[in-house]
Amino acid sequence: MADARLSEQLTDDEAFSLGVALMRQSRRIVALTGAGISTPSGIPDFRSAGSGLWEQDDPTVVISLSVFQRDPRYFYRWIRPLARASAAARPNPAHRALVELEATGRLAAIVTQNIDGLHQSAGSRNVIEIHGSLLTATCLGCGATTAGLPLLTAETPLVPSCRCGAVYKPDIVFFEEALREETIDAALTACASADLILVVGSSLEVVPAGRLPLAGLRHGAKLLIVNREPTALDDLAVARLGGDLADLLPALVAGL
């Protein structure tokens, strides 16, 4: 197998062939997915130039727990366009390719940074959502739960409230909020038991999610990255493929 430090010297064809070979040889793949896998479905990401949500407002402020508690109207005004895009979105070929990979018995789990629920909509079974989901919401007063997207996409009320009078908060992990311990433990366990970490559509810049592949590498896993832009762990990857994920991932799975 090629040395990870040689990955940048590979041609696109060589990197693709090596990616297929890695997946063929693997018996326990864990996919770590980020916003890039959902952008072909029409959901904007946070960072991409020209379309990233970072350019409109700073999510570290809008999606911060303290700001939500002080003025939830700010968050709900900002989230509604994203929620409507999520509600209208459908899984794309990259999502479906992971369903096919799971059907081969090679894909043990998907660990996703996304909150859109598209992996489950596509048919993936073992999905670990480390940042939570827009699909449900919880009352900050009485703890009642309800469907999230109807609240987030409704025109009124601006701030959805529970029968008890308290505000509903979507079940996503806000800035200033700790990741759910049981969720991050499940993600770490999955990565540590993998023989291949397949990164799809993530820049690996957000921590701790972006450092999850290291749990696999420490236990001997290989790293294969499929992402349009460079990532924070490219120098540790055996191969990195850049391009359209909706084309690349189905082609990789078809090559098995």
Phi, psi and omega in degrees: 000141182297148177291142182301329183288349179267000188299326182287344181271354183283145170287168179300318181294319179294318179296320179295314180298320178293323177298316178298317180298318178299316181291324177296321184280347186269145178243348179217088181265137170241124179264131173250114186247147178232194187302331183298336180283340182259347179298325175296344177271000177096012179261119182292151176262185184271333194243339188299134180300131177090338181224351184289144181290341176301330184284343182265310177213158179276109181300335179294342174264308184299319184257036175262143185297320182295319179293319178299317181292328181280318183208083182297343179299324180300312180296313185294325175298320184285321189281337188302315178299320178293320180295321178293322176296320179294320181294326182274343187288150175233151178304143178254178184303332178292318175299315183292330177297323178291328174296316178296321179295321177298323181294337178284347183089358182275329184271114183275326184196155168247124173255116186241142172274352186278155183241015189266348178074012185289332177298315179293322178298326179288336180119004177293143187259312184259089183242125178253111184265095188287339178254012178083199187211145173283351189284345177226162178217154183232137177289130180286349179266294187261351179085007178296145179248154180206170176296137187275313187299320177302324178292319187281337183259351182292146177288322179219152356286160181298317177244109182291135180235155181280169176302332181280351178101347179276166185275142171278138175243127177302149183278052172248156180276116179279158167300146186078002179247138179285147172298148179295126188301318182292330180287314181292326176296318179296320179294317179296318179297317179298314182293321182293337182262003183277153169257349174213127172261120180253107179269127183230112172072031178230137176281347181062027181268333181279127179255149005275357185303319183291349179257000179302322178303333180297330177296324176286317181298323179296337180254019172094005180288154171269162180236123177239124184246128175239101185203139184298319183254162175302155180237171182290345183242021182303325184289349178258356184276143172290323177208148176228130179248128178246138180150199182284114183297327181292342174262315188293313186293315175300324180293320178299312182293323179295336181280353182290000000 
